[in-house]
Amino acid sequence: MSFKEEGSVEYIEVDGKKVPVVKCEAEITLTNTRTGVEYNSDKEAEDDINNPATDTTSEDIKRTVKIKVAKMPSLGAASNKDDE
């Protein structure tokens, strides 16, 4: 079982220029390395860790992340060689 974290593109201003900040979509798999249980969310894993009826610790949780690379917006600036 895995879950997705959605991606986005936001813009910030740096030195008077708009710069894209790209957050890629990611597929997350959380697995208990001792029991083999896969969790559907970070909260589900945290609940297992905090459950006094289990001996699960944070060290037992393995996080695997697959990142879907988004198409990058053009980051280069146009140059005018005639101005040199």
C-alpha positions in Angstrom: 0.0 0.0 0.0 1.3 3.4 -0.8 0.0 6.9 -0.9 0.7 10.0 -3.0 1.8 13.5 -2.1 0.7 15.8 -4.9 3.1 18.1 -6.7 2.9 21.8 -7.5 4.7 24.7 -9.0 4.8 28.0 -7.1 6.7 31.2 -7.9 8.7 33.3 -5.6 10.6 36.5 -6.2 14.4 36.5 -6.0 16.4 39.6 -6.8 13.3 41.0 -8.6 12.8 38.0 -10.8 10.1 35.3 -10.7 11.6 31.9 -9.9 9.7 28.7 -10.0 9.7 26.4 -6.9 8.8 22.9 -8.1 7.4 20.3 -5.7 7.2 16.9 -7.5 4.5 14.3 -7.0 5.8 11.5 -4.8 4.6 8.0 -4.1 5.3 7.0 -0.5 5.5 3.5 1.0 5.8 3.1 4.7 6.7 -0.4 5.9 7.2 -1.9 9.3 10.5 -3.8 8.8 9.8 -6.3 11.7 6.2 -7.2 10.8 6.1 -6.4 7.1 2.9 -4.3 7.6 2.5 -1.4 5.1 0.8 1.7 6.3 -1.7 3.9 4.3 -0.4 7.2 5.8 2.1 8.8 8.1 -0.6 9.0 10.7 -1.3 5.3 10.5 2.4 4.6 11.2 2.5 7.1 14.0 -0.6 5.6 15.6 1.1 2.2 15.5 4.3 3.6 17.1 2.2 5.4 19.8 0.0 2.3 20.5 1.0 0.8 23.9 -0.4 -2.6 22.7 2.4 -2.9 20.1 6.2 -2.7 20.5 6.6 -0.8 17.2 9.2 2.0 17.4 10.1 4.7 14.9 13.3 2.7 14.0 11.0 -0.1 12.7 9.5 2.2 10.0 11.1 2.3 6.6 10.1 5.0 4.2 10.5 4.5 0.5 9.9 7.5 -1.8 9.4 7.4 -5.6 9.5 10.9 -7.1 7.7 11.7 -10.4 9.9 14.3 -12.1 7.8 17.2 -13.3 8.5 19.0 -16.5 10.7 21.9 -15.5 9.7 25.4 -16.7 12.4 27.2 -18.6 15.0 28.5 -16.2 17.5 30.0 -18.5 17.7 33.7 -19.4 17.8 34.8 -23.0 21.2 36.3 -23.9 21.8 38.9 -26.5 25.3 38.3 -27.9 25.2 41.6 -29.9 25.5 43.5 -26.6 28.9 42.1 -25.8 
